[in-house]
Amino acid sequence: MQVFDFIIAGSGSAGSVVAERLSASGRFSVLVLEAGGTDRRFYVQMPLGYGKTFFDPAVNWNYKAEPDPGLAGAADHWPRGKLLGGSSSINAMVWIRGAREDFDDWRDAGNTGWGFDDLLPAFKAIEDNQAGADAFRGTGGPVHVTDMSAVVHPLTHRYLEAGRQAGLPLNPDFNGAAQEGVGIYQITTRGGRRMSAARAFLRPAMKRSNVRVETNALATRILFEGSRAVDIEYEQNGQKQQARASREIIVCAGSVASPQLLQLSGIGPGPLLQSLGIPVTQTNANVGANLQDHVGINYTFRAKVPTLNSVLRPWWGKALVGARYLLSGTGPLSLSINNGGGFFRTDPARTRPNMQLYFQAFSTVIPRAGERPILAPDPWPGFSIGLSNARPSSRGEIMIRSADPRDHPKIVANAYSTEADVAEMLAAVKFVRKIAAQPAIAEVIAEEVLPGPSVQSDADLIDDFRKRSGTVYHPCSTCRMGPDPATSVVDPRLRVHGISGLRVIDASIFPGNITGNTNAASIMTGWKGAGMVLEDQG
């Protein structure tokens, strides 16, 4: 049996960071197990190519949630990255840390060392921000963060002015002193290519002799001696393999697969595991529970002026933007479709934003089977203003269906399952219409296409967002962190309660969801968690 100091299950946003940091000194040997394959694919590296990876089984787990009453019975599509870099290799690249208050809430729940002031040095160390360093921003770090302000579509500036006219401040940096307002998103790219966690962290680590990365290697079970995790089983090319960790096994498989692996290994809800014939190593009802996710919807408009549809739809437009990208790494293909966005409060009495905005100078009302048609939008000029809830109160769960690690787990999202979530989304979609009614953008709107002017009453608006909403791909908290094993899975040092030699380091440990996209916080969690491992190793 092969022996390594550390074995990391998963090479995603957190796992790539953990691998790089643990191997940097050369003292420790590191094995990384990745169920997927390489990230060296054209549509992975090209930023706008994520439309092509949205359903691609070669790089995507393509999970499907259970039919959800909150979404009018729809079974939502849950894309998660199945390749080096994980979901950071197929996401929309928007770089949002989350609000100060989010992390202070983590700290105040008993997670010492996880407040915003504790984490700011890590966030700054991670970044190489094109906008430069300041009290909140870093330069020289592994993750290049691109400032899109000089290259966004012209309609984005109309959106920003409309947001200002609707009462929101203009915000030059959502990761700066304040989060509220409208502004231009910063994204994780460099030189026209995606800056995934694999590119920023794992690829440099793979050049070291003390790092071994196994692709197409599905971690199937953790093995124990008493209450200590010692070995990991995995399948690769149809063969069962086993490796030993002399120091620690670190699960970085993400908010879906991390609780799945723990449950397959006998850590989780006792009655469920027993019913599936899995010997119980550690009973913990929180493994897979407490699922939180952001749910969103787009309002779409036909424009009187050209949008990205006008360039990305016709063959000659595709040829032009394709040639520009291949020759210079610039143009629409080098960006995220989310040029602008923002954060707002649905009630002025709230102390901080509870909703996120997205502005897209393109539209995809006309569906295409099996594809997210970012590169083939509607045949008329359109744009969308999207939004998602930032801290919903609805809770779901992710539980295994069988003892077979190849079976996708059962994802019960429970979207809009509380009256509070329904009420705030109703207020939020009304605010989107308020933005669209402002002079700066109303003068270029020909009509509202979705949901359309006939949808006006509260009941109709609620019915519409139940039918058209879906995940915005930010699941977390299924192995949540906390000091009390009765309510959490890992302690504030990310060690699994009741088990030695085993940690979980990824977005599944978030005590609560954050205000915004989760990739930056996932990478920070990898950085912070790896630091804790190194501290504990002396």
Salt bridges, closest charged atoms under 4 A:
ASP5 OD1 - ARG247 NE 3.22
GLU20 OE2 - ARG208 NH2 2.75
ASP39 OD1 - ARG203 NH2 2.52
GLU66 OE2 - ARG401 NH2 2.68
ASP102 OD1 - ARG352 NH1 2.74
ASP104 OD1 - ARG107 NH1 3.38
ASP105 OD2 - ARG352 NH2 2.67
ASP108 OD1 - ARG107 NE 2.94
ASP117 OD1 - ARG100 NH1 3.00
GLU127 OE2 - ARG97 NH2 3.23
GLU127 OE2 - ARG137 NH1 2.24
GLU161 OE2 - ARG164 NH2 2.51
ASP173 OD1 - ARG137 NH2 2.91
GLU180 OE2 - ARG345 NE 2.87
GLU214 OE2 - ARG212 NE 2.61
GLU225 OE2 - ARG244 NH2 3.18
ASP231 OD1 - ARG244 NE 2.59
GLU233 OE2 - ARG221 NH2 3.00
GLU235 OE1 - ARG406 NH1 2.70
GLU248 OE1 - ARG503 NE 2.65
GLU371 OE2 - LYS52 NZ 3.50
GLU371 OE1 - ARG368 NE 3.51
ASP404 OD1 - ARG406 NH2 3.27
GLU424 OE1 - ARG350 NH2 3.43
GLU443 OE2 - ARG158 NH1 2.80
GLU447 OE2 - ARG302 NE 2.80
GLU448 OE2 - ARG433 NH2 2.69
ASP458 OD1 - LYS430 NZ 2.79
ASP463 OD2 - LYS467 NZ 3.13
ASP464 OD1 - ARG468 NE 2.80
ASP491 OD2 - ARG495 NE 2.83
GLU535 OE1 - ARG493 NH2 2.81
ASP536 OD1 - ARG493 NH2 3.04
ASP536 OD2 - ARG503 NH2 2.74
